[in-house]
Amino acid sequence: MEPKNIVQELWDRMQARDWSGLGELLADDLVVEWPVSAERIVGRENYVTINAEYPEGWAINVLRIVEDGEVVVSEVEVPHGTRGIFRVVSFWTVRDGHIVDGREYWTCLGSAASPQWRAAYVQRV
């Protein structure tokens, strides 16, 4: 399977809550960093468990996936019924059919205030 397809499958399996299937896509020694919350997840089991235990009420909407060799970038929207709408940009490395590492930037839409000095130059979305 091509790296881009493996990342698409990652999001599809998360949406389906197919936790064992998700694990099949990940290297045993997977390392995923979440710089926004200053966390590093080491190991397939930890990554799968964190996602499986996240409070329910969410969905996965893949907005785009871009591949450059073994590096795959995905942009995903994750609406949650009570926590808001999250946007995540993820940089994945896929090697030998498995995701071996990732760096995910999670943010809640509109959570950072737009500074007043930019008001004349931007449009609110």
C-alpha atoms as one frame of an Amber mdcrd trajectory, in Angstrom:
protein
   0.000   0.000   0.000   1.290   3.495  -0.851   2.184   5.803   2.085  -0.707
   8.164   1.253  -3.156   5.258   1.372  -1.784   4.063   4.713  -2.421   7.496
   6.248  -5.930   7.604   4.758  -6.515   4.164   6.267  -5.245   5.431   9.645
  -7.975   8.083   9.719 -10.613   5.680   8.356  -9.858   3.145  11.079  -9.939
   5.824  13.769 -13.339   6.982  12.532 -14.548   3.360  12.609 -13.095   2.899
  16.126 -11.204  -0.090  14.696  -8.440   0.006  17.297  -6.823  -3.320  16.437
  -6.895  -2.352  12.759  -5.303   0.993  13.618  -2.516  -0.824  15.439  -1.769
  -2.911  12.334  -0.737   0.273  10.510   1.749   1.375  13.172   5.321   0.317
  13.892   5.879  -1.256  17.322   8.305   1.533  18.231   6.146   4.354  16.846
   6.913   7.827  18.207   4.329  10.621  17.846   4.900  14.141  19.118   2.182
  16.638  20.009   4.141  19.922  20.232   1.122  22.063  21.159   0.646  20.140
  24.421   4.380  19.292  24.771   3.798  15.506  24.762   5.542  12.554  23.160
   3.775   9.216  22.730   6.145   6.262  22.518   4.930   2.910  21.248   2.026
   1.587  19.227   0.008   0.509  22.262   0.177   3.934  23.902  -0.910   5.730
  20.713  -3.823   3.356  20.123  -4.925   3.509  23.776  -4.850   7.321  23.929
  -7.075   7.506  20.854  -9.384   4.713  22.024  -9.897   6.373  25.421 -10.546
   9.880  24.105 -14.027  10.995  25.232 -16.668  10.042  22.649 -18.604  12.506
  20.565 -16.056  13.078  17.815 -15.823  12.407  14.088 -12.995  12.491  11.545
 -13.221  14.530   8.335 -10.120  14.223   6.154  -9.603  17.511   4.317  -6.433
  16.631   2.401  -3.505  14.253   2.256  -0.250  15.095   0.480   2.562  12.608
  -0.098   6.251  13.220  -0.781   8.031   9.884  -0.755   7.799   8.377   2.714
   6.559  11.650   4.237   2.785  12.169   4.269   0.991  15.292   5.500  -2.673
  15.168   6.446  -5.094  17.911   7.398  -8.100  16.668   9.327 -11.077  18.304
  11.000 -12.344  16.681  14.187 -15.683  18.065  15.352 -16.585  17.078  18.895
 -20.091  17.467  20.274 -19.053  19.229  23.494 -15.409  20.244  23.007 -15.614
  22.197  19.749 -14.105  21.775  16.320 -10.473  20.745  16.200  -8.127  20.959
  13.255  -5.038  18.777  13.094  -2.122  18.866  10.695  -0.017  15.737  10.914
   3.372  14.888   9.448   3.787  11.119   9.157   6.727   8.969   8.104   5.698
   5.706   6.462   8.356   3.042   6.003   7.970  -0.581   4.966   4.180  -0.343
   5.101   3.967   1.075   8.638   3.762   4.521  10.172   7.008   4.879  12.125
   6.691   8.418  13.445   4.497  11.466  13.426   4.159  15.035  14.576   0.617
  16.305  15.064  -0.457  19.894  15.608  -3.909  19.974  17.227  -5.800  23.214
  17.741  -9.371  24.260  18.336 -10.727  26.499  15.579 -10.841  30.126  16.636
  -9.026  29.470  19.921  -6.294  32.037  19.296  -7.484  35.637  19.421  -6.751
  37.678  16.323  -4.648  40.704  17.301  -6.241  44.068  16.665  -3.271  45.371
  14.649  -4.041  42.839  11.860  -7.746  43.729  11.573  -7.250  45.980   8.537
  -5.427  43.226   6.620  -7.449  40.066   7.267 -10.897  38.607   6.876 -12.403
  36.560   9.705 -13.291  32.970   8.802
